[in-house]
């Protein structure tokens, strides 16, 4: 028995022996970490954070693209709300009933947009036959110039090219048929999106403040002060953007429209309307609509008037790019002209025309919100009880000027 107990104690001792070994000194582990250069540790710390932020942004962009049929109408409604809310509040300050002010604001927007589209379509439909005839005459003149001009293109070569175009169209007829079949679906999506945008705009006019309260309440309690202040700063910037964009679009439309009118270019009014609507897509829209003006001048008036029309379009674009955008738009949205170009290019690459349309306002609002949060002034403006207890901001923070209920 004594021997067995001795062996047992020996086994116990042997089991505990590894636990009794001294642990590595913390200094040794610190030496391993400190052996990595500080620049490498700093780059690694920044790298994983940037990768995390990039991954979150990629997921957000992917979700926006997948839900574009909902996101685009909502963004349109927000832009319309930024334009119509001040008008509705102006009417209410002059003792209009709230329901009447909201109704007049909505009807005014529908009448203006519908009127512009109606006038443009009416002018084009009225001159449709003449436009087709002039296009055929211009094609015959261009064809004669190809045959008799310096390129020495023969009739057979021109016919061969036309046959190749017709053959390519016939080979891709299945794509055209599928596209035609999808027109109904696309039209349905457009109508549904338009109705969603109108309803969202109406609710923003009726209870925009309540919607914003709900959004703020989604965030953690300690973050609500920053979110509330940043959102109000972004809303003010968005209102400035819409007002300035309307001014810039009006100047572009008047400049190019008057140029077409004095040169005797037909369809001057539809051209001006298209320039006005196209100018809401920064950089790209005005260029495309200006090219349309030059094309119409070339068909109806010849290459000399087309060159003069091109010079007018370029002059208007230079005034917009070097005067209006840096002085007016840059001051209103606080985004550098290079940032505007990069934002429009990125938006176009990711989402086409809608991306180009919303790129600048989104960039401006995000920029202002980030600057507001980084400045930290919201910590001084909000009572500590609001941050600690999570009380609703709208019940403790005094209302900032220009952001009342319904805005």
ChimeraX attribute file (.defattr): number of C-alpha atoms within 10 A of each C-alpha:
attribute: neighborCount
match mode: 1-to-1
recipient: residues
	/A:1	6
	/A:2	7
	/A:3	8
	/A:4	9
	/A:5	10
	/A:6	11
	/A:7	12
	/A:8	12
	/A:9	12
	/A:10	12
	/A:11	12
	/A:12	11
	/A:13	12
	/A:14	11
	/A:15	11
	/A:16	11
	/A:17	10
	/A:18	9
	/A:19	9
	/A:20	9
	/A:21	8
	/A:22	7
	/A:23	7
	/A:24	8
	/A:25	8
	/A:26	8
	/A:27	9
	/A:28	10
	/A:29	11
	/A:30	10
	/A:31	10
	/A:32	9
	/A:33	12
	/A:34	11
	/A:35	9
	/A:36	10
	/A:37	9
	/A:38	11
	/A:39	9
	/A:40	10
	/A:41	13
	/A:42	10
	/A:43	11
	/A:44	12
	/A:45	11
	/A:46	12
	/A:47	12
	/A:48	11
	/A:49	12
	/A:50	12
	/A:51	11
	/A:52	12
	/A:53	11
	/A:54	12
	/A:55	12
	/A:56	12
	/A:57	12
	/A:58	12
	/A:59	11
	/A:60	12
	/A:61	14
	/A:62	13
	/A:63	12
	/A:64	15
	/A:65	16
	/A:66	11
	/A:67	11
	/A:68	15
	/A:69	15
	/A:70	16
	/A:71	16
	/A:72	20
	/A:73	22
	/A:74	20
	/A:75	17
	/A:76	21
	/A:77	22
	/A:78	20
	/A:79	19
	/A:80	22
	/A:81	27
	/A:82	24
	/A:83	20
	/A:84	24
	/A:85	24
	/A:86	18
	/A:87	17
	/A:88	25
	/A:89	22
	/A:90	13
	/A:91	18
	/A:92	16
	/A:93	12
	/A:94	9
	/A:95	10
	/A:96	14
	/A:97	12
	/A:98	17
	/A:99	13
	/A:100	13
	/A:101	23
	/A:102	25
	/A:103	15
	/A:104	16
	/A:105	22
	/A:106	20
	/A:107	11
	/A:108	14
	/A:109	14
	/A:110	13
	/A:111	12
	/A:112	11
	/A:113	11
	/A:114	12
	/A:115	12
	/A:116	18
	/A:117	15
	/A:118	14
	/A:119	14
	/A:120	19
	/A:121	12
	/A:122	13
	/A:123	15
	/A:124	18
	/A:125	12
	/A:126	10
	/A:127	12
	/A:128	12
	/A:129	11
	/A:130	13
	/A:131	18
	/A:132	11
	/A:133	13
	/A:134	16
	/A:135	16
	/A:136	13
	/A:137	14
	/A:138	17
	/A:139	13
	/A:140	12
	/A:141	13
	/A:142	13
	/A:143	15
	/A:144	13
	/A:145	14
	/A:146	16
	/A:147	16
	/A:148	12
	/A:149	11
	/A:150	8
	/A:151	9
	/A:152	10
	/A:153	15
	/A:154	12
	/A:155	12
	/A:156	9
	/A:157	11
	/A:158	14
	/A:159	11
	/A:160	12
	/A:161	11
	/A:162	12
	/A:163	12
	/A:164	12
	/A:165	12
	/A:166	12
	/A:167	12
	/A:168	11
	/A:169	13
	/A:170	12
	/A:171	11
	/A:172	11
	/A:173	12
	/A:174	11
	/A:175	12
	/A:176	13
	/A:177	11
	/A:178	10
	/A:179	12
	/A:180	12
	/A:181	11
	/A:182	12
	/A:183	12
	/A:184	11
	/A:185	11
	/A:186	13
	/A:187	11
	/A:188	12
	/A:189	14
	/A:190	14
	/A:191	12
	/A:192	15
	/A:193	20
	/A:194	17
	/A:195	13
	/A:196	19
	/A:197	22
	/A:198	19
	/A:199	15
	/A:200	21
	/A:201	25
	/A:202	20
	/A:203	17
	/A:204	24
	/A:205	28
	/A:206	21
	/A:207	13
	/A:208	21
	/A:209	17
	/A:210	16
	/A:211	16
	/A:212	18
	/A:213	15
	/A:214	11
	/A:215	14
	/A:216	21
	/A:217	18
	/A:218	10
	/A:219	12
	/A:220	12
	/A:221	17
	/A:222	15
	/A:223	14
	/A:224	22
	/A:225	27
	/A:226	21
	/A:227	20
	/A:228	21
	/A:229	20
	/A:230	21
	/A:231	20
	/A:232	20
	/A:233	19
	/A:234	23
	/A:235	20
	/A:236	17
	/A:237	22
	/A:238	25
	/A:239	23
	/A:240	19
	/A:241	26
	/A:242	21
	/A:243	14
	/A:244	20
	/A:245	22
	/A:246	16
	/A:247	16
	/A:248	20
	/A:249	23
	/A:250	17
	/A:251	19
	/A:252	24
	/A:253	27
	/A:254	17
	/A:255	18
	/A:256	28
	/A:257	27
	/A:258	18
	/A:259	22
	/A:260	27
	/A:261	15
	/A:262	9
	/A:263	16
	/A:264	14
	/A:265	23
	/A:266	20
	/A:267	19
	/A:268	23
	/A:269	21
	/A:270	22
	/A:271	25
	/A:272	27
	/A:273	21
	/A:274	23
	/A:275	29
	/A:276	27
	/A:277	19
	/A:278	22
	/A:279	26
	/A:280	19
	/A:281	22
	/A:282	23
	/A:283	18
	/A:284	19
	/A:285	20
	/A:286	26
	/A:287	18
	/A:288	14
	/A:289	23
	/A:290	28
	/A:291	18
	/A:292	15
	/A:293	28
	/A:294	24
	/A:295	17
	/A:296	22
	/A:297	26
	/A:298	20
	/A:299	22
	/A:300	20
	/A:301	18
	/A:302	13
	/A:303	14
	/A:304	11
	/A:305	19
	/A:306	23
	/A:307	14
	/A:308	16
	/A:309	25
	/A:310	21
	/A:311	14
	/A:312	20
	/A:313	24
	/A:314	16
	/A:315	14
	/A:316	20
	/A:317	20
	/A:318	13
	/A:319	13
	/A:320	21
	/A:321	16
	/A:322	11
	/A:323	13
	/A:324	19
	/A:325	22
	/A:326	16
	/A:327	13
	/A:328	18
	/A:329	25
	/A:330	18
	/A:331	15
	/A:332	21
	/A:333	24
	/A:334	18
	/A:335	21
	/A:336	15
	/A:337	16
	/A:338	9
	/A:339	14
	/A:340	21
	/A:341	17
	/A:342	14
	/A:343	23
	/A:344	25
	/A:345	17
	/A:346	15
	/A:347	20
	/A:348	18
	/A:349	12
	/A:350	15
	/A:351	17
	/A:352	13
	/A:353	16
	/A:354	16
	/A:355	21
	/A:356	25
	/A:357	22
	/A:358	22
	/A:359	23
	/A:360	24
	/A:361	23
	/A:362	16
	/A:363	18
	/A:364	23
	/A:365	24
	/A:366	17
	/A:367	16
	/A:368	23
	/A:369	23
	/A:370	14
	/A:371	13
	/A:372	20
	/A:373	16
	/A:374	12
	/A:375	10
	/A:376	11
	/A:377	12
	/A:378	17
	/A:379	13
	/A:380	8
	/A:381	12
	/A:382	17
	/A:383	14
	/A:384	13
	/A:385	10
	/A:386	18
	/A:387	19
	/A:388	10
	/A:389	10
	/A:390	16
	/A:391	16
	/A:392	17
	/A:393	21
	/A:394	15
	/A:395	9
	/A:396	12
	/A:397	15
	/A:398	10
	/A:399	12
	/A:400	9
	/A:401	6
	/A:402	11
	/A:403	16
	/A:404	11
	/A:405	15
	/A:406	21
	/A:407	23
